[in-house]
Amino acid sequence: MSRRTLLAATGAALFTGAPAAHAHSRRVLHVRPGDSVQRAVDAVDGPGWTIVVHPGTYREVVDVPPDKTELTLRGACRDPRAAVVVYDNAAGTPRPDGSGTHGTAGSATFTSAAPGLTVRDLTLANDWLRADHPEITGTQAVAARVTGDRSHFENVRFLAHQDTLFADTTALDAFDRQYYRHCHIEGDVDFVFGRARAVFDACRFHTLRRDVAFTPKGMVFAPATARADPYGFLALRSRITSAAEDAAYKIARPWVPSYETTAWPSLVVRDSWIGPGIDAVTPYVDMREAYPWQTMRFREYANSGPGAVISVPENRPQLTPAQAALHTPRTYLGDWRPYGRR
């Protein structure tokens, strides 16, 4: 079953009607099948609003602008599969107005630049498929692009193939913080990427089966951390699982964008289980020869599982216990402590 068919089937059984989005109480908006999540976002007129998305599939692009501060967007029930926001733009998809293609950032189903955003109990997906569009070479298809400081995602599924989650910042010199807890993120190529200072706590990263003859078939992470930022991506208490054959994937490769050639990508994976889908012998790879991964800030600590076996130590740089004490949610997120909320 294709992703598109699966998502449609999931939502179809849940539709209950199509009333307009409306507020049941002050600062709370409810969105039901037939409504638009974007219209609800547009209706928010100040900080601290909550948008409750009821079970269903919402095929639309959603953009949360910077002025929608302290917004909460959540599913009406705890199962993130019940409420799905999905669209199918790719980087190479032509814009409707004929002004070129969307580009990677513009392909996102969900975009937010709002500080203080909280998203819970939802699925954010991009179901664009390479096989359906052989004429398109820009195959990046983002499920969510997130900028803005203090962005918090909990119990959210991010589904796509290439470039699933773009964890970025509002500006080249901004150290915007993001926190992901109990999230499921899946894809194949660079499916967690960007410049943000992001903590992934008890998340699952799932590599998809990919019908290509070459290896590696993809990479989980592609950080693009600013050189001035002491912290990039931190994955802890997490799991890396796979639907592909053993050793088909790499943990990461460094992304040094052409528009920010001073980037110094940073990634720490610690206290996590790494499955056999990851190549344990050579878990990192270059994106470009000019920026070898060995010169980047890639480190591990206290990982387990068949994909975490250290057979060639120089291929798996490890933190010392003293260094590991500096790579925690507290050090990455500073005075913002979303991990304390339950």
C-alpha positions as a Python dict, from the first residue, in 0.01 Angstrom:
ca = {
    (1, 'M'): (0, 0, 0),
    (2, 'S'): (142, 342, -91),
    (3, 'R'): (179, 617, 167),
    (4, 'R'): (-94, 818, -3),
    (5, 'T'): (-338, 526, 3),
    (6, 'L'): (-260, 451, 366),
    (7, 'L'): (-315, 809, 478),
    (8, 'A'): (-641, 833, 286),
    (9, 'A'): (-768, 511, 437),
    (10, 'T'): (-673, 624, 785),
    (11, 'G'): (-866, 946, 755),
    (12, 'A'): (-1171, 823, 565),
    (13, 'A'): (-1306, 617, 849),
    (14, 'L'): (-1273, 909, 1085),
    (15, 'F'): (-1465, 1183, 902),
    (16, 'T'): (-1767, 1298, 1098),
    (17, 'G'): (-1890, 1602, 912),
    (18, 'A'): (-1775, 1940, 790),
    (19, 'P'): (-1871, 2232, 1010),
    (20, 'A'): (-1658, 2545, 996),
    (21, 'A'): (-1366, 2585, 1233),
    (22, 'H'): (-1491, 2765, 1541),
    (23, 'A'): (-1405, 2854, 1897),
    (24, 'H'): (-1579, 2657, 2172),
    (25, 'S'): (-1424, 2877, 2437),
    (26, 'R'): (-1193, 3174, 2460),
    (27, 'R'): (-862, 3115, 2283),
    (28, 'V'): (-953, 2762, 2169),
    (29, 'L'): (-1037, 2677, 1808),
    (30, 'H'): (-1164, 2338, 1694),
    (31, 'V'): (-1093, 2204, 1344),
    (32, 'R'): (-1298, 1915, 1206),
    (33, 'P'): (-1295, 1731, 872),
    (34, 'G'): (-1401, 1973, 600),
    (35, 'D'): (-1242, 2263, 790),
    (36, 'S'): (-898, 2404, 719),
    (37, 'V'): (-616, 2401, 972),
    (38, 'Q'): (-467, 2703, 794),
    (39, 'R'): (-788, 2901, 834),
    (40, 'A'): (-776, 2831, 1205),
    (41, 'V'): (-414, 2950, 1220),
    (42, 'D'): (-514, 3265, 1032),
    (43, 'A'): (-792, 3328, 1284),
    (44, 'V'): (-551, 3337, 1578),
    (45, 'D'): (-523, 3700, 1687),
    (46, 'G'): (-283, 3692, 1980),
    (47, 'P'): (-50, 3478, 2188),
    (48, 'G'): (-152, 3166, 2377),
    (49, 'W'): (-419, 3020, 2148),
    (50, 'T'): (-487, 2646, 2117),
    (51, 'I'): (-606, 2479, 1794),
    (52, 'V'): (-758, 2134, 1845),
    (53, 'V'): (-753, 1917, 1532),
    (54, 'H'): (-1018, 1646, 1536),
    (55, 'P'): (-966, 1303, 1375),
    (56, 'G'): (-944, 1316, 998),
    (57, 'T'): (-707, 1379, 709),
    (58, 'Y'): (-642, 1744, 620),
    (59, 'R'): (-482, 1771, 275),
    (60, 'E'): (-338, 2119, 281),
    (61, 'V'): (-25, 2324, 336),
    (62, 'V'): (-9, 2489, 679),
    (63, 'D'): (210, 2792, 754),
    (64, 'V'): (236, 2936, 1107),
    (65, 'P'): (388, 3288, 1076),
    (66, 'P'): (611, 3448, 1340),
    (67, 'D'): (334, 3659, 1495),
    (68, 'K'): (133, 3352, 1610),
    (69, 'T'): (337, 3328, 1929),
    (70, 'E'): (289, 3066, 2201),
    (71, 'L'): (47, 2871, 1981),
    (72, 'T'): (-52, 2513, 2068),
    (73, 'L'): (-163, 2284, 1786),
    (74, 'R'): (-281, 1945, 1905),
    (75, 'G'): (-484, 1645, 1808),
    (76, 'A'): (-815, 1593, 1980),
    (77, 'C'): (-705, 1248, 2097),
    (78, 'R'): (-373, 1106, 2209),
    (79, 'D'): (-325, 881, 1904),
    (80, 'P'): (-118, 1084, 1655),
    (81, 'R'): (-245, 865, 1369),
    (82, 'A'): (-596, 1001, 1409),
    (83, 'A'): (-536, 1356, 1282),
    (84, 'V'): (-314, 1383, 973),
    (85, 'V'): (-198, 1699, 797),
    (86, 'V'): (-53, 1599, 459),
    (87, 'Y'): (37, 1741, 120),
    (88, 'D'): (255, 1639, -175),
    (89, 'N'): (488, 1915, -292),
    (90, 'A'): (853, 1844, -375),
    (91, 'A'): (1142, 2083, -426),
    (92, 'G'): (1102, 2041, -801),
    (93, 'T'): (724, 2081, -807),
    (94, 'P'): (627, 2390, -1011),
    (95, 'R'): (457, 2666, -816),
    (96, 'P'): (96, 2729, -918),
    (97, 'D'): (176, 3087, -1022),
    (98, 'G'): (444, 2974, -1266),
    (99, 'S'): (725, 3152, -1077),
    (100, 'G'): (955, 2852, -1066),
    (101, 'T'): (965, 2552, -835),
    (102, 'H'): (901, 2529, -462),
    (103, 'G'): (1257, 2447, -355),
    (104, 'T'): (1333, 2238, -50),
    (105, 'A'): (1199, 2479, 214),
    (106, 'G'): (893, 2563, 6),
    (107, 'S'): (798, 2197, -32),
    (108, 'A'): (705, 2164, 336),
    (109, 'T'): (356, 2053, 429),
    (110, 'F'): (388, 2227, 767),
    (111, 'T'): (600, 2537, 827),
    (112, 'S'): (637, 2736, 1147),
    (113, 'A'): (847, 3039, 1233),
    (114, 'A'): (652, 3117, 1552),
    (115, 'P'): (837, 3128, 1885),
    (116, 'G'): (688, 2920, 2162),
    (117, 'L'): (507, 2676, 1932),
    (118, 'T'): (379, 2349, 2080),
    (119, 'V'): (255, 2062, 1861),
    (120, 'R'): (116, 1741, 2010),
    (121, 'D'): (-58, 1422, 1903),
    (122, 'L'): (-57, 1484, 1526),
    (123, 'T'): (86, 1340, 1205),
    (124, 'L'): (264, 1581, 970),
    (125, 'A'): (334, 1416, 636),
    (126, 'N'): (451, 1473, 281),
    (127, 'D'): (336, 1184, 62),
    (128, 'W'): (510, 1293, -259),
    (129, 'L'): (671, 986, -417),
    (130, 'R'): (965, 974, -658),
    (131, 'A'): (808, 688, -853),
    (132, 'D'): (502, 899, -934),
    (133, 'H'): (709, 1187, -1077),
    (134, 'P'): (1008, 1061, -1278),
    (135, 'E'): (1020, 1397, -1457),
    (136, 'I'): (1111, 1584, -1135),
    (137, 'T'): (1475, 1586, -1024),
    (138, 'G'): (1430, 1798, -711),
    (139, 'T'): (1308, 1511, -495),
    (140, 'Q'): (1332, 1672, -152),
    (141, 'A'): (983, 1666, -3),
    (142, 'V'): (962, 1810, 349),
    (143, 'A'): (694, 1713, 600),
    (144, 'A'): (778, 1994, 843),
    (145, 'R'): (1009, 2293, 839),
    (146, 'V'): (1051, 2441, 1186),
    (147, 'T'): (1222, 2765, 1284),
    (148, 'G'): (1157, 2993, 1577),
    (149, 'D'): (1289, 2959, 1928),
    (150, 'R'): (1126, 2723, 2182),
    (151, 'S'): (948, 2495, 1935),
    (152, 'H'): (818, 2186, 2117),
    (153, 'F'): (688, 1868, 1952),
    (154, 'E'): (553, 1577, 2154),
    (155, 'N'): (398, 1253, 2033),
    (156, 'V'): (412, 1371, 1671),
    (157, 'R'): (473, 1157, 1361),
    (158, 'F'): (679, 1309, 1079),
    (159, 'L'): (638, 1104, 760),
    (160, 'A'): (813, 1155, 426),
    (161, 'H'): (1108, 1021, 230),
    (162, 'Q'): (1385, 1272, 153),
    (163, 'D'): (1433, 1565, 395),
    (164, 'T'): (1140, 1477, 622),
    (165, 'L'): (1212, 1719, 908),
    (166, 'F'): (1387, 2050, 839),
    (167, 'A'): (1492, 2163, 1188),
    (168, 'D'): (1622, 2509, 1106),
    (169, 'T'): (1662, 2858, 1252),
    (170, 'T'): (1507, 3194, 1170),
    (171, 'A'): (1843, 3344, 1066),
    (172, 'L'): (2202, 3237, 1004),
    (173, 'D'): (2310, 3389, 1336),
    (174, 'A'): (2014, 3262, 1543),
    (175, 'F'): (2047, 2969, 1785),
    (176, 'D'): (1679, 2872, 1786),
    (177, 'R'): (1599, 2583, 2021),
    (178, 'Q'): (1371, 2288, 1946),
    (179, 'Y'): (1263, 1993, 2158),
    (180, 'Y'): (1112, 1667, 2027),
    (181, 'R'): (988, 1403, 2268),
    (182, 'H'): (832, 1065, 2192),
    (183, 'C'): (820, 1150, 1822),
    (184, 'H'): (837, 913, 1525),
    (185, 'I'): (1045, 1044, 1234),
    (186, 'E'): (1088, 837, 919),
    (187, 'G'): (1245, 879, 577),
    (188, 'D'): (1538, 777, 363),
    (189, 'V'): (1779, 1060, 264),
    (190, 'D'): (1894, 1322, 520),
    (191, 'F'): (1556, 1299, 684),
    (192, 'V'): (1649, 1504, 991),
    (193, 'F'): (1847, 1806, 875),
    (194, 'G'): (1910, 2174, 938),
    (195, 'R'): (2077, 2434, 1158),
    (196, 'A'): (1865, 2428, 1474),
    (197, 'R'): (1982, 2347, 1823),
    (198, 'A'): (1750, 2048, 1858),
    (199, 'V'): (1704, 1781, 2125),
    (200, 'F'): (1539, 1452, 2029),
    (201, 'D'): (1438, 1278, 2350),
    (202, 'A'): (1304, 920, 2341),
    (203, 'C'): (1227, 946, 1969),
    (204, 'R'): (1222, 679, 1700),
    (205, 'F'): (1409, 734, 1375),
    (206, 'H'): (1295, 485, 1112),
    (207, 'T'): (1476, 427, 783),
    (208, 'L'): (1256, 318, 495),
    (209, 'R'): (1312, 46, 239),
    (210, 'R'): (1439, 207, -80),
    (211, 'D'): (1440, 42, -422),
    (212, 'V'): (1786, 145, -542),
    (213, 'A'): (2090, -66, -626),
    (214, 'F'): (2352, 147, -448),
    (215, 'T'): (2451, 186, -84),
    (216, 'P'): (2431, 374, 135),
    (217, 'K'): (2064, 410, 62),
    (218, 'G'): (2040, 711, 285),
    (219, 'M'): (2131, 890, 606),
    (220, 'V'): (1930, 971, 917),
    (221, 'F'): (2085, 1308, 1007),
    (222, 'A'): (2237, 1593, 808),
    (223, 'P'): (2308, 1875, 1055),
    (224, 'A'): (2420, 2219, 933),
    (225, 'T'): (2506, 2377, 1270),
    (226, 'A'): (2648, 2729, 1269),
    (227, 'R'): (3013, 2743, 1370),
    (228, 'A'): (2934, 2989, 1649),
    (229, 'D'): (2672, 2756, 1804),
    (230, 'P'): (2827, 2518, 2061),
    (231, 'Y'): (2540, 2272, 2020),
    (232, 'G'): (2358, 2118, 1723),
    (233, 'F'): (2150, 1800, 1720),
    (234, 'L'): (2128, 1580, 2031),
    (235, 'A'): (1952, 1243, 2016),
    (236, 'L'): (1923, 1064, 2349),
    (237, 'R'): (1726, 768, 2485),
    (238, 'S'): (1614, 710, 2126),
    (239, 'R'): (1594, 423, 1876),
    (240, 'I'): (1708, 393, 1515),
    (241, 'T'): (1510, 121, 1342),
    (242, 'S'): (1490, 14, 979),
    (243, 'A'): (1265, -140, 716),
    (244, 'A'): (1567, -182, 488),
    (245, 'E'): (1836, -448, 477),
    (246, 'D'): (2116, -453, 731),
    (247, 'A'): (2387, -186, 703),
    (248, 'A'): (2203, -1, 424),
    (249, 'Y'): (2202, 335, 606),
    (250, 'K'): (2444, 577, 769),
    (251, 'I'): (2380, 766, 1090),
    (252, 'A'): (2475, 1099, 937),
    (253, 'R'): (2660, 1314, 691),
    (254, 'P'): (2751, 1681, 740),
    (255, 'W'): (2561, 1945, 547),
    (256, 'V'): (2758, 2260, 473),
    (257, 'P'): (2517, 2473, 266),
    (258, 'S'): (2645, 2681, -23),
    (259, 'Y'): (2492, 2986, 148),
    (260, 'E'): (2676, 2919, 477),
    (261, 'T'): (3013, 2761, 403),
    (262, 'T'): (3138, 2833, 756),
    (263, 'A'): (2891, 2583, 905),
    (264, 'W'): (3039, 2328, 1146),
    (265, 'P'): (2781, 2047, 1176),
    (266, 'S'): (2728, 1904, 1524),
    (267, 'L'): (2555, 1577, 1617),
    (268, 'V'): (2561, 1372, 1938),
    (269, 'V'): (2381, 1038, 1962),
    (270, 'R'): (2388, 902, 2314),
    (271, 'D'): (2222, 640, 2535),
    (272, 'S'): (2031, 517, 2229),
    (273, 'W'): (1964, 183, 2059),
    (274, 'I'): (2092, 161, 1703),
    (275, 'G'): (1953, -122, 1495),
    (276, 'P'): (2117, -335, 1224),
    (277, 'G'): (1996, -107, 945),
    (278, 'I'): (2290, 124, 1027),
    (279, 'D'): (2636, 40, 893),
    (280, 'A'): (2825, -16, 1219),
    (281, 'V'): (3168, -22, 1056),
    (282, 'T'): (3140, 313, 873),
    (283, 'P'): (2835, 492, 1016),
    (284, 'Y'): (2927, 837, 881),
    (285, 'V'): (2990, 958, 527),
    (286, 'D'): (3079, 1283, 350),
    (287, 'M'): (2824, 1489, 162),
    (288, 'R'): (3106, 1667, -23),
    (289, 'E'): (3478, 1591, -25),
    (290, 'A'): (3559, 1949, 71),
    (291, 'Y'): (3390, 1895, 410),
    (292, 'P'): (3495, 1553, 545),
    (293, 'W'): (3287, 1421, 831),
    (294, 'Q'): (3600, 1360, 1041),
    (295, 'T'): (3643, 1738, 1075),
    (296, 'M'): (3289, 1784, 1206),
    (297, 'R'): (3146, 1762, 1558),
    (298, 'F'): (3009, 1406, 1535),
    (299, 'R'): (3018, 1210, 1860),
    (300, 'E'): (2849, 915, 2032),
    (301, 'Y'): (2819, 794, 2389),
    (302, 'A'): (2690, 479, 2559),
    (303, 'N'): (2485, 352, 2265),
    (304, 'S'): (2376, -9, 2226),
    (305, 'G'): (2241, -244, 1960),
    (306, 'P'): (2396, -410, 1654),
    (307, 'G'): (2436, -79, 1473),
    (308, 'A'): (2635, 64, 1765),
    (309, 'V'): (2913, -196, 1774),
    (310, 'I'): (3255, -28, 1767),
    (311, 'S'): (3480, -237, 1543),
    (312, 'V'): (3683, 49, 1391),
    (313, 'P'): (3721, 309, 1669),
    (314, 'E'): (3838, 591, 1441),
    (315, 'N'): (3507, 564, 1253),
    (316, 'R'): (3301, 616, 1569),
    (317, 'P'): (3427, 912, 1776),
    (318, 'Q'): (3309, 882, 2137),
    (319, 'L'): (3255, 1136, 2412),
    (320, 'T'): (3434, 1093, 2741),
    (321, 'P'): (3212, 1086, 3052),
    (322, 'A'): (3317, 1443, 3130),
    (323, 'Q'): (3226, 1555, 2778),
    (324, 'A'): (2896, 1366, 2791),
    (325, 'A'): (2797, 1568, 3097),
    (326, 'L'): (2786, 1875, 2870),
    (327, 'H'): (2553, 1716, 2616),
    (328, 'T'): (2217, 1712, 2791),
    (329, 'P'): (1879, 1879, 2736),
    (330, 'R'): (1967, 2129, 3006),
    (331, 'T'): (2286, 2247, 2837),
    (332, 'Y'): (2130, 2255, 2491),
    (333, 'L'): (1808, 2432, 2590),
    (334, 'G'): (1930, 2655, 2873),
    (335, 'D'): (1658, 2838, 3065),
    (336, 'W'): (1383, 2681, 2852),
    (337, 'R'): (1285, 2347, 3006),
    (338, 'P'): (1001, 2182, 2813),
    (339, 'Y'): (1124, 1842, 2932),
    (340, 'G'): (1001, 1935, 3278),
    (341, 'R'): (638, 1966, 3162),
    (342, 'R'): (418, 1657, 3187),
}
